[in-house]
Amino acid sequence: MELPRFATFLKDVIKEAGQVSLHLFKIMIPILIGVKILQEAGLIAYLALPLDPVMRIMGLPGETGLVWATALVNNLYSAIIVFLSLSDSMQLSVSQVTVLSTVMLVAHAIPIEVKIAQSAGTRFVFQALTRIGGGLLLGWILHLIYSLTGTLQQANTIFWQGDVPAQPPPIPVWALGQIKNLALIFSIILVLVALMRIMHKLRIVDGLTWVLRPVLRFLGIGREAATLTIIGMVMGLTYGGGLIIRESRSGTMEARDVFASLTLMGLTHSLIEDTLLLTMIGAHLSGILWARLLFSLLVVAGLVRLLPLLPRGFVHHALYAEEQPSTEEA
């Protein structure tokens, strides 16, 4: 690539990555601060109280409600820290840890991740209920399967070697950590935008779409959303969702494709990093990877086939906006 063309390419990539990151940061920063306030006030423990009977439905002790509550409002790393602090008193089996981990993978970081999905035109309440309800349903199904078949009933082994902090970090330390995380997100988005441009130029996107055509047809996801959906599923909803916000506001993706793609990403994303992370506390791949992936594909395929049967007004008000937000909107 000639130097002037490369400079133009780099300038365009930085500009595009900056726009994508700006939209994400407008969503993420206020929510990060809100979640920190909940933590400092000790309110997350109260959010766990209604989850006690819910956890027992899935064959889990009530204490695990605090673990899931932490995952719901914060992230998987925070939930794992809570899990490790309680692990000695709970003495869980591999099947129980797998059920808990699968539920957390389906439903975590709801304020941030569902707000990202909402910014692309989907409805917040439906996306949140789909993930929380989907996590509960899948957890219950796995509990039944493991119990009836006697699978994974041995005592769980934790492989995590990290230190568990006695208390949350001071606010200045926390703030510095969040700034580093935001800088990392921008860096990853920068690389993704560059890769997307190169892949389009080399027609790699067309090749991926052709290979995945049967799966995409089954899910009802159009070719324009294919690559971004794959990015979200492999790397995470923050990255895939951020790119889809850009595409949806540019009008290059149909609203139904945005809905199907983000719903799929919500139920199953970051298939590599998050899956490996939960294996470190003893979760089995049968639940956290294969069952989660199959469940997500079936749910989205069913939803897409249900859409034409639903009243248009209900779809618009409860599922997704038929007209995408403009680029000027936050």
Secondary structure, 3 states (H helix, E strand, C coil): CCHHHHHHHHHHHHHHHHHHHHHHHHHHHHHHHHHHHHHHCCCHHHHHCCHHHHHHHCCCCCCHHHHHHHHHHCCHHHHHHHHHHHHHHHCCEHHHHHHHHHHHHHCCCHHHHHHHHHHCCECHHHHHHHHHHHHHHHHHHHHHHHHHHCCCCCECCCCCCCCCCCCCCCHHHHHHHHHHHHHHHHHHHHHHHHHHHHHHHCCHHHHHHHHCHHHHHHHCCCHHHHHHHHHHHHHCHHHHHHHHHHHHHHCCCCHHHHHHHHHHHHHCCCCCHHHHHHHCCCCCHHHHHHHHHHHHHHHHHHHHHHHHHCCHHHHHHHHECCCCCCCCCC
